[in-house]
Amino acid sequence: MTGSPSITLNNGVSIPQLGLGVFQVPPAEAQRVVETAIEAGYRHIDTAAAYNNEAGVGAAIKSCGLPREELFVTTKLRNGNQGYDDALVAYDESCERLGLEQIDLYLVHWPFPSADRYVDSWRALERLYAEQRVRAVGVSNFLAEHLERLFGETELVPAVNQIELHPTFQQRDVADFATERSIAIEAYSPLGQGADLEHPTVVALADSYSKTPAQVVLRWHLQRGHIVIPKSNSADRIRSNFDVFDFSLSDDELEAIDAMESGNRIGGDPRTFALSQIR
């Protein structure tokens, strides 16, 4: 296995294209899971305040022995801390839980439009970035309408929009809107939380390459230019998900996976999602 390729964000910061997500990883297991991933070669770890496992991620970073600059760490502002002042405090609290002086990428986790605070939250992230307290800032689950409002009322273009994206739910309108404005697309739930792995197209390709269905879907993400953060608690699957750099899909095969689009959203709707804590 070789290391992940990187993508250069719109501010010049480099992010490993393949990382580990820790959504739904229990706090007591987070350190073990992240240590396993780092040992397997991952250098990009994605967590969130709302996952309640930042402390475990931080413990793994501390124990792994790698220089800080070799790891890329993302966390997110939860809905319950939106607003200018609250977001600034929340960033400090995430740094403390992670044991880090600086986070590589900080995201507004949801637009949470019913609270109407995401513009003020974004202004707080602009300040953190201007003060060089964070290397890059972005958003998650933002639709074009939410991004348009940021463009009209603030100065800084997000570096990343992290969205639910997998073969049966590709959000091409959102992805294209962001990409045209130099905002990198990052895919969460990249395997459709496992459901997309049973699709006949994926199964057939996995058989032809002697790869797992998950490896085929992750390869599709990488070749489509997505940053991608598969999640697993299993050491074997964590290692397997990183073993995707020794084969490539053809254009026809990529298009066959593209054709799996069905509009099948699994997670929350960005126009209505309002939970403060996800676990």
TORVEX-662252 format. One record per residue (C-alpha): residue number from 1; residue in one letter; x, y, z. Coordinates in Angstrom, 2 decimals, m for minus. Layout:
REM residues N
@n->NUM	res->A	x->X	y->Y	z->Z
...
This chain:
REM residues 279
@n->1	res->M	x->0.00	y->0.00	z->0.00
@n->2	res->T	x->1.20	y->3.50	z->m0.82
@n->3	res->G	x->0.23	y->6.82	z->0.69
@n->4	res->S	x->m2.82	y->8.79	z->m0.29
@n->5	res->P	x->m2.52	y->11.42	z->m3.02
@n->6	res->S	x->m3.29	y->14.96	z->m1.96
@n->7	res->I	x->m5.50	y->17.75	z->m3.26
@n->8	res->T	x->m4.49	y->21.39	z->m3.07
@n->9	res->L	x->m7.26	y->23.56	z->m1.63
@n->10	res->N	x->m8.08	y->27.05	z->m2.89
@n->11	res->N	x->m5.76	y->28.62	z->m0.31
@n->12	res->G	x->m2.77	y->26.44	z->m1.21
@n->13	res->V	x->m3.11	y->24.01	z->1.71
@n->14	res->S	x->m2.62	y->20.34	z->0.79
@n->15	res->I	x->m5.13	y->17.75	z->2.10
@n->16	res->P	x->m4.75	y->13.96	z->1.79
@n->17	res->Q	x->m7.49	y->12.83	z->m0.56
@n->18	res->L	x->m8.31	y->9.65	z->1.37
@n->19	res->G	x->m8.92	y->9.98	z->5.09
@n->20	res->L	x->m10.70	y->8.28	z->7.97
@n->21	res->G	x->m14.07	y->9.49	z->9.21
@n->22	res->V	x->m15.10	y->8.77	z->12.80
@n->23	res->F	x->m18.83	y->9.48	z->12.63
@n->24	res->Q	x->m20.61	y->7.05	z->14.99
@n->25	res->V	x->m17.34	y->5.75	z->16.42
@n->26	res->P	x->m18.04	y->5.46	z->20.17
@n->27	res->P	x->m15.87	y->7.74	z->22.32
@n->28	res->A	x->m14.32	y->4.75	z->24.10
@n->29	res->E	x->m13.22	y->3.24	z->20.76
@n->30	res->A	x->m12.01	y->6.39	z->19.00
@n->31	res->Q	x->m8.39	y->6.19	z->20.12
@n->32	res->R	x->m8.03	y->2.56	z->19.02
@n->33	res->V	x->m9.72	y->3.20	z->15.67
@n->34	res->V	x->m7.58	y->6.23	z->14.85
@n->35	res->E	x->m4.36	y->4.53	z->15.99
@n->36	res->T	x->m5.20	y->1.61	z->13.69
@n->37	res->A	x->m5.79	y->3.98	z->10.79
@n->38	res->I	x->m2.54	y->5.86	z->11.33
@n->39	res->E	x->m0.64	y->2.57	z->11.47
@n->40	res->A	x->m2.30	y->1.59	z->8.17
@n->41	res->G	x->m1.08	y->4.77	z->6.48
@n->42	res->Y	x->m3.92	y->7.26	z->6.90
@n->43	res->R	x->m2.75	y->10.82	z->7.51
@n->44	res->H	x->m6.12	y->12.57	z->7.39
@n->45	res->I	x->m8.60	y->12.18	z->10.27
@n->46	res->D	x->m12.08	y->13.73	z->10.20
@n->47	res->T	x->m14.08	y->14.22	z->13.40
@n->48	res->A	x->m16.64	y->16.72	z->14.75
@n->49	res->A	x->m17.69	y->18.22	z->18.06
@n->50	res->A	x->m21.11	y->16.66	z->17.52
@n->51	res->Y	x->m19.60	y->13.15	z->17.38
@n->52	res->N	x->m18.42	y->13.44	z->21.01
@n->53	res->N	x->m15.15	y->11.64	z->20.20
@n->54	res->E	x->m12.64	y->14.47	z->19.68
@n->55	res->A	x->m10.81	y->13.54	z->22.90
@n->56	res->G	x->m10.21	y->9.99	z->21.68
@n->57	res->V	x->m8.97	y->11.28	z->18.34
@n->58	res->G	x->m6.63	y->13.61	z->20.18
@n->59	res->A	x->m5.30	y->10.79	z->22.36
@n->60	res->A	x->m4.46	y->8.78	z->19.24
@n->61	res->I	x->m2.68	y->11.74	z->17.65
@n->62	res->K	x->m0.64	y->12.21	z->20.80
@n->63	res->S	x->0.28	y->8.55	z->21.13
@n->64	res->C	x->1.10	y->7.80	z->17.49
@n->65	res->G	x->4.56	y->9.39	z->17.56
@n->66	res->L	x->4.26	y->11.15	z->14.20
@n->67	res->P	x->5.26	y->14.78	z->13.84
@n->68	res->R	x->2.17	y->17.01	z->13.99
@n->69	res->E	x->2.75	y->18.32	z->10.47
@n->70	res->E	x->2.36	y->14.81	z->9.03
@n->71	res->L	x->m1.28	y->14.59	z->10.11
@n->72	res->F	x->m4.25	y->16.50	z->8.71
@n->73	res->V	x->m7.06	y->16.92	z->11.24
@n->74	res->T	x->m10.58	y->18.15	z->10.51
@n->75	res->T	x->m13.29	y->18.94	z->13.02
@n->76	res->K	x->m16.59	y->20.80	z->12.84
@n->77	res->L	x->m18.70	y->23.41	z->14.58
@n->78	res->R	x->m21.85	y->21.78	z->15.91
@n->79	res->N	x->m25.27	y->23.37	z->15.51
@n->80	res->G	x->m25.58	y->24.12	z->19.22
@n->81	res->N	x->m22.52	y->26.39	z->19.06
@n->82	res->Q	x->m23.44	y->28.42	z->15.99
@n->83	res->G	x->m23.15	y->32.21	z->16.10
@n->84	res->Y	x->m20.10	y->34.47	z->16.04
@n->85	res->D	x->m19.03	y->34.47	z->19.69
@n->86	res->D	x->m20.11	y->30.90	z->20.37
@n->87	res->A	x->m18.20	y->29.62	z->17.35
@n->88	res->L	x->m14.97	y->31.24	z->18.53
@n->89	res->V	x->m15.34	y->29.60	z->21.95
@n->90	res->A	x->m16.27	y->26.26	z->20.36
@n->91	res->Y	x->m13.10	y->26.28	z->18.25
@n->92	res->D	x->m10.97	y->26.70	z->21.36
@n->93	res->E	x->m12.86	y->23.87	z->23.07
@n->94	res->S	x->m12.30	y->21.55	z->20.10
@n->95	res->C	x->m8.59	y->22.39	z->20.12
@n->96	res->E	x->m8.46	y->21.57	z->23.82
@n->97	res->R	x->m10.23	y->18.23	z->23.41
@n->98	res->L	x->m7.99	y->17.32	z->20.48
@n->99	res->G	x->m4.87	y->18.49	z->22.29
@n->100	res->L	x->m3.91	y->20.69	z->19.33
@n->101	res->E	x->m2.92	y->24.32	z->19.05
@n->102	res->Q	x->m4.17	y->24.51	z->15.47
@n->103	res->I	x->m6.71	y->22.50	z->13.48
@n->104	res->D	x->m6.01	y->21.92	z->9.81
@n->105	res->L	x->m9.60	y->22.26	z->8.58
@n->106	res->Y	x->m12.57	y->23.63	z->10.53
@n->107	res->L	x->m16.06	y->23.29	z->9.08
@n->108	res->V	x->m19.50	y->24.71	z->9.83
@n->109	res->H	x->m21.17	y->21.31	z->10.19
@n->110	res->W	x->m24.67	y->22.23	z->8.94
@n->111	res->P	x->m26.29	y->25.40	z->7.64
@n->112	res->F	x->m29.06	y->24.96	z->10.27
@n->113	res->P	x->m31.18	y->27.60	z->8.49
@n->114	res->S	x->m33.95	y->27.60	z->11.10
@n->115	res->A	x->m31.51	y->29.22	z->13.53
@n->116	res->D	x->m30.22	y->31.64	z->10.87
@n->117	res->R	x->m26.73	y->31.80	z->12.38
@n->118	res->Y	x->m24.54	y->30.23	z->9.73
@n->119	res->V	x->m23.44	y->33.57	z->8.27
@n->120	res->D	x->m22.33	y->34.79	z->11.70
@n->121	res->S	x->m20.64	y->31.42	z->12.27
@n->122	res->W	x->m18.81	y->31.78	z->8.98
@n->123	res->R	x->m17.62	y->35.27	z->9.97
@n->124	res->A	x->m16.11	y->33.71	z->13.10
@n->125	res->L	x->m14.27	y->31.16	z->10.93
@n->126	res->E	x->m13.05	y->34.00	z->8.72
@n->127	res->R	x->m11.55	y->35.58	z->11.82
@n->128	res->L	x->m9.90	y->32.34	z->12.92
@n->129	res->Y	x->m8.39	y->31.98	z->9.46
@n->130	res->A	x->m7.25	y->35.61	z->9.29
@n->131	res->E	x->m5.52	y->35.17	z->12.66
@n->132	res->Q	x->m3.83	y->31.99	z->11.34
@n->133	res->R	x->m5.35	y->29.94	z->14.12
@n->134	res->V	x->m6.65	y->27.42	z->11.57
@n->135	res->R	x->m5.05	y->26.38	z->8.27
@n->136	res->A	x->m8.27	y->26.22	z->6.25
@n->137	res->V	x->m11.99	y->26.70	z->6.80
@n->138	res->G	x->m15.01	y->25.30	z->5.03
@n->139	res->V	x->m18.57	y->24.11	z->5.33
@n->140	res->S	x->m20.49	y->20.86	z->5.39
@n->141	res->N	x->m23.94	y->20.04	z->4.03
@n->142	res->F	x->m24.29	y->23.45	z->2.36
@n->143	res->L	x->m26.51	y->23.67	z->m0.69
@n->144	res->A	x->m26.05	y->26.25	z->m3.45
@n->145	res->E	x->m28.52	y->28.59	z->m1.75
@n->146	res->H	x->m26.49	y->28.58	z->1.46
@n->147	res->L	x->m23.21	y->29.14	z->m0.39
@n->148	res->E	x->m24.75	y->31.97	z->m2.41
@n->149	res->R	x->m25.66	y->33.74	z->0.79
@n->150	res->L	x->m22.11	y->33.40	z->2.11
@n->151	res->F	x->m20.77	y->34.82	z->m1.15
@n->152	res->G	x->m23.11	y->37.81	z->m0.86
@n->153	res->E	x->m22.53	y->38.63	z->2.82
@n->154	res->T	x->m18.95	y->37.55	z->3.62
@n->155	res->E	x->m15.49	y->37.73	z->2.06
@n->156	res->L	x->m13.84	y->34.31	z->2.23
@n->157	res->V	x->m14.75	y->31.47	z->m0.15
@n->158	res->P	x->m14.90	y->28.12	z->1.71
@n->159	res->A	x->m12.05	y->25.75	z->0.94
@n->160	res->V	x->m14.24	y->22.63	z->1.23
@n->161	res->N	x->m17.89	y->21.62	z->1.15
@n->162	res->Q	x->m18.27	y->18.22	z->2.82
@n->163	res->I	x->m21.51	y->16.57	z->1.67
@n->164	res->E	x->m23.20	y->13.19	z->1.60
@n->165	res->L	x->m21.99	y->11.71	z->m1.67
@n->166	res->H	x->m21.98	y->8.12	z->m2.88
@n->167	res->P	x->m22.87	y->6.35	z->m6.14
@n->168	res->T	x->m26.62	y->6.35	z->m5.52
@n->169	res->F	x->m26.66	y->9.95	z->m4.23
@n->170	res->Q	x->m24.13	y->12.09	z->m6.06
@n->171	res->Q	x->m25.56	y->15.61	z->m5.54
@n->172	res->R	x->m24.14	y->16.67	z->m8.89
@n->173	res->D	x->m25.81	y->20.09	z->m8.76
@n->174	res->V	x->m24.23	y->20.88	z->m5.39
@n->175	res->A	x->m20.87	y->19.39	z->m6.36
@n->176	res->D	x->m20.72	y->21.20	z->m9.70
@n->177	res->F	x->m21.74	y->24.53	z->m8.12
@n->178	res->A	x->m18.94	y->24.23	z->m5.57
@n->179	res->T	x->m16.30	y->22.95	z->m7.96
@n->180	res->E	x->m16.95	y->25.80	z->m10.40
@n->181	res->R	x->m16.09	y->28.17	z->m7.53
@n->182	res->S	x->m12.89	y->26.34	z->m6.54
@n->183	res->I	x->m14.47	y->24.72	z->m3.48
@n->184	res->A	x->m13.24	y->21.15	z->m3.03
@n->185	res->I	x->m15.89	y->18.47	z->m2.58
@n->186	res->E	x->m15.46	y->16.02	z->0.29
@n->187	res->A	x->m17.66	y->12.93	z->0.40
@n->188	res->Y	x->m19.07	y->11.56	z->3.64
@n->189	res->S	x->m21.03	y->8.30	z->3.79
@n->190	res->P	x->m19.01	y->7.52	z->0.63
@n->191	res->L	x->m20.14	y->3.90	z->0.54
@n->192	res->G	x->m23.81	y->4.72	z->1.09
@n->193	res->Q	x->m23.36	y->3.35	z->4.61
@n->194	res->G	x->m22.81	y->m0.02	z->2.95
@n->195	res->A	x->m25.96	y->m0.09	z->0.82
@n->196	res->D	x->m24.21	y->0.85	z->m2.44
@n->197	res->L	x->m21.79	y->m2.04	z->m2.07
@n->198	res->E	x->m24.48	y->m4.55	z->m2.99
@n->199	res->H	x->m25.28	y->m2.94	z->m6.34
@n->200	res->P	x->m24.63	y->m5.38	z->m9.24
@n->201	res->T	x->m22.37	y->m2.87	z->m11.04
@n->202	res->V	x->m20.10	y->m2.58	z->m8.01
@n->203	res->V	x->m20.11	y->m6.29	z->m7.29
@n->204	res->A	x->m19.18	y->m7.12	z->m10.89
@n->205	res->L	x->m16.32	y->m4.63	z->m10.92
@n->206	res->A	x->m15.04	y->m5.93	z->m7.59
@n->207	res->D	x->m14.97	y->m9.45	z->m9.00
@n->208	res->S	x->m13.16	y->m8.35	z->m12.15
@n->209	res->Y	x->m10.41	y->m6.58	z->m10.20
@n->210	res->S	x->m10.25	y->m9.05	z->m7.30
@n->211	res->K	x->m11.07	y->m6.14	z->m5.00
@n->212	res->T	x->m13.78	y->m5.55	z->m2.43
@n->213	res->P	x->m16.88	y->m3.56	z->m3.41
@n->214	res->A	x->m15.77	y->m0.86	z->m0.96
@n->215	res->Q	x->m12.38	y->m0.58	z->m2.67
@n->216	res->V	x->m14.09	y->m0.15	z->m6.04
@n->217	res->V	x->m16.36	y->2.63	z->m4.77
@n->218	res->L	x->m13.49	y->4.41	z->m3.04
@n->219	res->R	x->m11.48	y->4.19	z->m6.25
@n->220	res->W	x->m14.41	y->5.81	z->m8.10
@n->221	res->H	x->m14.41	y->8.67	z->m5.58
@n->222	res->L	x->m10.68	y->9.23	z->m5.94
@n->223	res->Q	x->m10.78	y->9.25	z->m9.73
@n->224	res->R	x->m13.75	y->11.64	z->m9.69
@n->225	res->G	x->m11.63	y->14.04	z->m7.65
@n->226	res->H	x->m13.47	y->13.80	z->m4.35
@n->227	res->I	x->m11.82	y->13.97	z->m0.96
@n->228	res->V	x->m13.25	y->10.89	z->0.73
@n->229	res->I	x->m13.49	y->9.77	z->4.36
@n->230	res->P	x->m14.76	y->6.19	z->4.80
@n->231	res->K	x->m15.59	y->5.18	z->8.36
@n->232	res->S	x->m15.13	y->1.80	z->9.99
@n->233	res->N	x->m14.55	y->0.41	z->13.47
@n->234	res->S	x->m13.01	y->m2.76	z->12.02
@n->235	res->A	x->m9.22	y->m2.89	z->11.79
@n->236	res->D	x->m9.41	y->m5.14	z->8.73
@n->237	res->R	x->m11.79	y->m2.84	z->6.88
@n->238	res->I	x->m9.78	y->0.25	z->7.85
@n->239	res->R	x->m6.71	y->m1.35	z->6.27
@n->240	res->S	x->m8.63	y->m2.64	z->3.26
@n->241	res->N	x->m10.18	y->0.78	z->2.56
@n->242	res->F	x->m6.68	y->2.25	z->2.27
@n->243	res->D	x->m5.54	y->m0.43	z->m0.21
@n->244	res->V	x->m6.92	y->1.32	z->m3.29
@n->245	res->F	x->m3.84	y->2.72	z->m5.01
@n->246	res->D	x->m2.80	y->m0.30	z->m7.08
@n->247	res->F	x->m5.60	y->m0.28	z->m9.67
@n->248	res->S	x->m7.62	y->2.19	z->m11.74
@n->249	res->L	x->m11.10	y->2.13	z->m13.22
@n->250	res->S	x->m11.58	y->2.81	z->m16.92
@n->251	res->D	x->m13.69	y->5.71	z->m18.17
@n->252	res->D	x->m16.48	y->3.28	z->m19.06
@n->253	res->E	x->m16.35	y->1.76	z->m15.58
@n->254	res->L	x->m16.47	y->5.18	z->m13.95
@n->255	res->E	x->m19.49	y->6.04	z->m16.06
@n->256	res->A	x->m21.19	y->2.78	z->m15.09
@n->257	res->I	x->m20.90	y->3.78	z->m11.44
@n->258	res->D	x->m22.07	y->7.31	z->m12.31
@n->259	res->A	x->m25.20	y->5.70	z->m13.73
@n->260	res->M	x->m26.11	y->4.27	z->m10.31
@n->261	res->E	x->m27.53	y->7.67	z->m9.28
@n->262	res->S	x->m31.00	y->7.20	z->m7.71
@n->263	res->G	x->m31.47	y->10.27	z->m5.51
@n->264	res->N	x->m31.20	y->8.07	z->m2.42
@n->265	res->R	x->m30.29	y->10.46	z->0.42
@n->266	res->I	x->m29.45	y->8.64	z->3.66
@n->267	res->G	x->m28.64	y->11.48	z->6.03
@n->268	res->G	x->m30.38	y->14.69	z->7.06
@n->269	res->D	x->m31.77	y->17.30	z->4.70
@n->270	res->P	x->m29.64	y->20.47	z->4.92
@n->271	res->R	x->m32.77	y->22.62	z->4.68
@n->272	res->T	x->m34.27	y->21.14	z->7.84
@n->273	res->F	x->m31.56	y->19.34	z->9.87
@n->274	res->A	x->m31.39	y->21.00	z->13.29
@n->275	res->L	x->m29.93	y->18.50	z->15.79
@n->276	res->S	x->m27.19	y->19.93	z->18.00
@n->277	res->Q	x->m25.52	y->16.68	z->19.01
@n->278	res->I	x->m25.38	y->13.71	z->16.64
@n->279	res->R	x->m24.49	y->11.11	z->19.24
